[in-house]
C-alpha cells in the first residue's frame, strides 16, 4: 500500500481534440460542467501530495488552464502535444517529481466516471516495486500508478508506460463504464449533452 498523501497525481489534458471540430473536447459540457472538471475535481478533493495537469499551450486553451489552476493544479505545458501521450507522461512526471512522492498516479482528463474508491484501490494494491493499473480480463487502462523507482525508466524516451505495464503490473478490476473515455462527438451525444 502507498498512502494517497504520498502520491503525486498527474492529469493528462494535452490532447489535440482533432476529432472535435468545435474545439477542445475537455471543455465541452457533460452533465452541466466541462468534461475535464469531472476527473479534475475528483483528484482535487483527495489528499494527494501534489497535483499536476499537463496541458497544451496558450492562448487558445486559456479557459482550460484557468479551470485547472482554480482547482489547485500546477500546470505543465506540453509545447508539442502532437508527439502523443507518452510525451505528456514524461512532462507530468518531471513536473511532479519536486515533491518527492512515493508514487505517481496518471489519469486522463477525458475519463469523467472515475471514482475515489477506485483510486484508493489502486493505492492500496500498490507496492514500492510494482505498478498498478485499472482493467479487467486481458485489458489494461488508466488510471495507472507507478512507484517512484520507475521514474528514470518512464522519463527516458526508449520505453513507454505501456511497455512497462505489459511486463509486470497488478491489475485493479473496474467496470468498463468506470473507465470510459470520451473521444468522439458521438460519445457526448449518446448521453444527451450538447456542446457548450
MOSUL-V631709 format. One record per pair of residues at least 24 apart in sequence whose C-alpha atoms are under 10 Angstrom apart, sorted by the first residue. I is the first residue (numbers start at 1). J is the second residue. Records with the same first field share a line. If there is no record, write none. Layout:
BEGIN
I: J  J
END
This chain:
BEGIN
1: 120  121  122  123  124  125  126  127  128
2: 101  102  103  120  122  123  124  125  126  127  128  145  147
3: 47  48  49  102  103  120  123  124  126
4: 46  47  48  49  101  102  103  105  119  120  122  123  124
5: 46  47  48  49  50  101  102
6: 47  48  49  50  99  100  101  102  103  104  123
7: 47  48  49  50  51  96  99  100  101  102  103  104  105  123  145  146  147  148
8: 47  48  49  50  51  52  92  93  95  96  97  98  99  100  101  102  103  104  105  106  145  148
9: 40  43  44  46  47  48  49  50  51  52  53  73  92  93  96  101  103  104  105  106  107  145
10: 40  43  50  51  52  53  54  73  74  75  76  88  89  91  92  93  95  96  104  105  106  107  108  109  143  145
11: 36  39  40  43  51  52  53  54  55  68  73  75  88  89  92  105  106  107  108  109  110  143
12: 36  52  53  54  55  56  76  78  85  88  89  91  92  106  107  108  109  110
13: 40  53  54  55  56  64  65  68  75  76  77  78  81  85  88  107  108  109  110
14: 53  54  55  56  57  61  76  77  78  79  80  81  82  84  85  87  88  108  109
15: 54  55  56  78  80  81  82  83  84  85  88  108  109  110
16: 55  56  80  81  82  84
17: 183  184
18: 183  184
19: 183  184  185
20: 183  184  185  186
21: 185
22: 185  195  196
23: 60  61  195
24: 60  61  63  64
25: 109  110  182  183  184  185  188  195
26: 64  109  110  111  182  183
27: 61  63  64  67  110  195  196
28: 185  188  193  194  195  196
29: 188  193  194  195  196
30: 112  188  189  191  192  193  194  195  196
31: 112  188  191  192  193  194
32: 193  194  196
33: 196
34: 64  67  110  112  195  196
35: 109  110  111  112  182  188
36: 64  67  68  108  109  110  111  112
37: 64  67  68  71  109  110  111  112
38: 109  110  111  112  113  114  115
39: 107  108  109  110  111  112  113  114  115  116
40: 67  68  71  72  73  107  108  109  110  111  112
41: 67  68  71  72  112
42: 71  112  113  114  115  116  119
43: 71  72  73  107  114  115  116  119
44: 68  71  72  73
45: 71  72  116
46: 116  119  120
48: 101  104  105
49: 96  99  100  101  102  103  104
50: 74  96  97  98  99  100  101  104
51: 75  92  95  96  105
52: 76  91  92  93  94  95  96  106
53: 77  88  91  92  95  96  106  107  108  109
54: 78  81  87  88  89  90  91  92  93  95  108  109
55: 79  81  88  91  92  109
56: 80  81  82  88
57: 81
85: 160  161
86: 154  155  157  159  160  161  162
87: 155  157  160
89: 154  155  160  161
90: 151  152  153  154  155  156  157  160  161
91: 155
92: 155
93: 148  151  152  154  155
94: 151  152  154  155
97: 148  151
100: 148
101: 147  148
102: 127  128  146  147  148  149
103: 127  128  131  145  146  147  148  149  150  151
104: 131  144  145  146  147  148  150  151
105: 131  132  133  142  143  144  145  146  147
106: 133  142  143  144  145  146
107: 141  142  143  144  145
108: 142  143  144  179  181
109: 181  182
110: 179  180  181  182  183
111: 142  143  177  178  179  180  181  182  183
112: 177  178  179  180  181  182
113: 177  178  179  180  181
114: 142  143  174  177  178  179  180  181
115: 178  179
118: 143  172  173  174  178
119: 143  144  145  172
121: 172  173
122: 170  171  172  173
123: 172
124: 172
125: 170  171  172
126: 169  170  171  172
127: 170
129: 168  169
130: 165  168  169  170
131: 164  165  168  169  170  171
132: 165  168  169  170  171  172
133: 165  169  170  171  172  173  174
134: 169  170  171  172  173  174  175  176  178  179
135: 170  171  172  173  174  175  176  179
136: 171  172  173  174  175  176
137: 171  173
138: 171
139: 166  171  173
140: 165  166  169  171  172  173  174  179
141: 165  171  172  174  176  179  180
142: 179  180  181
143: 172  179
144: 169  170  171  172
145: 169  170
END
